[in-house]
Amino acid sequence: QTIIDDGWVQRFAGGYSGRANSVYPLYPGLDSLDAKIDRAEARYRALGIKPAFKLTPAAEPSHLEAALEQRGYQRARSTSLQIADLTSADLHITVPLGTECLIETRLTGDWLALAGVLREMPERDLELMAQVLRLLVVPTAFVRLIANGEPVAVGMGVLDAGWIGLFDIATDPAERGKGIGRAICQQIMAWGQAQGARQAYLQVMLHNTPALRLYQSLGYQEVYQYWYRELLEGVR
């Protein structure tokens, strides 16, 4: 669910995913800052969701972060938004020996179950994730890699207006370092390219050094960073 409040986008999805459960302060608006923050906090608390703001260097108004910090909001989950050009990319897809790729264009129980296991998701979060994914109205690829008969990696590609977004990439810890993560990313990018995508994008947390190295090797470059300001329990 989404509410637009005086230049701020407020998103609600039961608490699953920071991007789907936070305030996007896109425009400065006309109302007082304190009043807008109060309204946002009230809405999230009414739904049992911890109040959070997704911030970028362009967040409006410019003094918002200082105001949130004064209220006890802590900075968390710094993330890099990166893009790669697909118009001249030759992906040279490399699939490790004994590995096959399954690409489906609708959500299945097998994909969902594997994503839940590899991402170590609680049952409630998995159910919320399924609800969100079933609402997608743009072409989507649900991808699994099978190695020697066992599922070892999962990912998703979302196609929209010439862009392919990579989401929910996860690899079995026992299979890391074998090119599995690279293979599933390449498969999603190639699927998007075949569907007419000219650019690819993804989001990676700044502390995830192995993923940052992988995405750099695939041609991704940072466009901007974002982070959250979250209100700790018991504050205010």
PyMOL commands that set and color helices and strands:
alter all, ss='L'
color gray80, all
select helices_A, chain A and resi 33-46+64-70+109-118+123-134+173-175+180-194+209-217
alter helices_A, ss='H'
color red, helices_A
select strands_A, chain A and resi 2-5+8-11+23-25+52-55+73-85+99-104+140-147+150-160+163-171+199-205+221-231
alter strands_A, ss='S'
color yellow, strands_A
deselect
rebuild
show_as cartoon
